[in-house]
């Protein structure tokens, strides 16, 4: 089955969108997924990702599946993923829970599942002790996460963490098997891809 996944991120530039596609491709491959039947689309903003997904969903052909992967932005308290985005973003529900997936609270929270990979990217003077320690990584809010990343990286040769500057490059250093174990929502997306690919 041909699977297309619309992912939040990449901004407006071709370069960053290319970095996102490459980063996620290598991340999924490192978890053992065969990405030959997976098309990754870097959509830009959160709303643009939903819009791209919605257009594709409404025009889907037999033998195809389309998925949406976005940051939850907030700690998820709703009973379903669609309920979360309907309440938070006023999106219209399209499809089932197997069409929408979350990076909780954002992609950077996945870094906490493989700090060795993050350290491999930043190199000397990366201080993992400055990262949030909550055992439930999906209950760490964005401010706490970004503050920790900045403190952990400020003395490295690559400098303080910057989203556009570093985020998708870091993905190429991470072990997808560790990211899959990050929490409930990462297990959902990796698990679903194992079923369909």
N, C-alpha and C positions, 0 to 999 in steps of 0.2 A: 504493500500500500504506500502510495506517495504521501509523505507527511510534510507539511509546511508549518514552521513555528515562527510566529511574529513576536519579536522580542523588543521590549522597551530599551532604548539606549542608542547611542551612536550620534546623537545630535543631528546637525545639518550637513556635516562634511563627509565626503566620500571616504576619506582616510579613516576617520573614526568608525564609520559603518563597516568598513573592511576589517578593521581591528576587532570589532565586536564579533563579526561572523567567524573570523579565524579563531578568536579566543574561545567561543562556545563550541566550535567544531572540535578543537583539540581537547577541551574539557570533557565533552561527551565521549570522545574516542578513548580518553584515558580511563574512563569508567568501564570500558569494554563494549560500548555501543558501536554498532556499525552504522556510520552516518551516510552511506551511499544513497539511501532512500529518504534522507532528511534534508530539506531545504531550510536554511536559516535566513530570515529577513530581519535586518536592523531597521526598525521603524522610526527611530527618533524619540519624540516625547511619549509619555504615557498615553495621552489621548490619541496621538497619531498611531500608536501600536493598536489600540482598540479599534480605531477607524479602519486600519488596514485589515485587521482580523475580521471585522464585521462585513466589509466588502467581499472578502474571500469566502466567508461563511455563507453569505447569501448567494454566491455564484459557484458553490462547490459542485464538483463532478463526481460521478461514480468512481470508486477506487481511490478517492482522495480523503485526507483528513487535515483539518487546520486547527492549530493550537495557538493560544495566547499566553505569553510568559511575561509577567510584569512584577515590579516591586509591589508589595502590599502597602508600602509607605508607613503604615501604622501597625502596631501589634494587632493581630487578628482576634477579634472577640465574637464576630458573627458566626452563626452555625454552619454557613457554607461560604465558599469563595465568591460565588455570584452575589450572595446577599451582601458581602463585604463591599464589593465594588458598586452595587446598586445604591447602597446607603451612602458610601463615601464619595463616589464619583458621578452618581446619577446615570450610570450606564444601563443599557437595556440588556437583560439576560439573553444570550444566544447559545443554544446548545445545552450541554450538560456540564457537570463538574469535571468531565474528562476533556473539555475544550479550553479550560482556563487553569493556569498554574501560577504560583507565587514564588518570588524570591523574598524571604521575610527577614527583616523589614525591607531590605534592599539587597542588591547583588553583593555589596561589600560584606554583608553579614555572613555570606558563604566563606569568606576568607578565614573566619574564626575556626572553621573545620579543618583547615590545613595551614596552620601558621608556619610550618616548615617550608611550604611552597612559597608563602609570602616572603619569608626571610631569604629564601633562595633568590627571589627577584630583587629585594632591596639590598642584600649583602650586609657587609660589616656595619655594626652599630645599630642594626634593627633591634628594638627592645620589645619583645613579645610580652613582657611583664606589664606593659602599659595598656594592653588590650583588655576589653571587658571580660570578666571571669564568670558571668552567670552561666550555670550549667545548662539552662534552657536558652540556647542561642536565639531562638525565635521570640524571646521576651525582652530583647535588648533594643531600646529605641534608637532612632537615627542619630540623635545628638551625642549620646553616649558612645555609639559606635564610631562616628567620625572623629570625635575628640580623642578616643583611644588610638585610632589609626594615625592621626597627626602626631601625637606624642610618641608613638612607637617608631615613627619614621623620620622624625625631625633631624636626627643626627646622622642619617645615612647619606651616602654620596649622591643618591637620586633625589634627595630632599624630601620635604614634607609631602605626604600623600595628597595627590590631586586627581580628581575623578577622571577627567578627560586625558590627563597626562599619563596615568598609570593603570587605570582599572582593567582594561581589556588585555593589556600586556600581562598583568598578573594572572589572569585566567589560564594562560599558556603554561604557567608554572605549577598549577594546582593538580592534585590527584582527584579525579572525578569520583573515585570510590569513597574517598573521605568526604567530599562535598555531598554525595548522596546521603551520607549519615548525619548531615548537619541537623536535620529535624524532620518533622512531619511533612512539611511542604516540599522539601527537596526530595524526600523519598517518593512523594507522589509523582513528580515530573520525571525523575529518572526511571521509576518503576513503570510508568505508562509508556515511556519510550522503549523500554525493553519489550513490552508487549507488542508494539506496532512495528518496530523496525526489524 
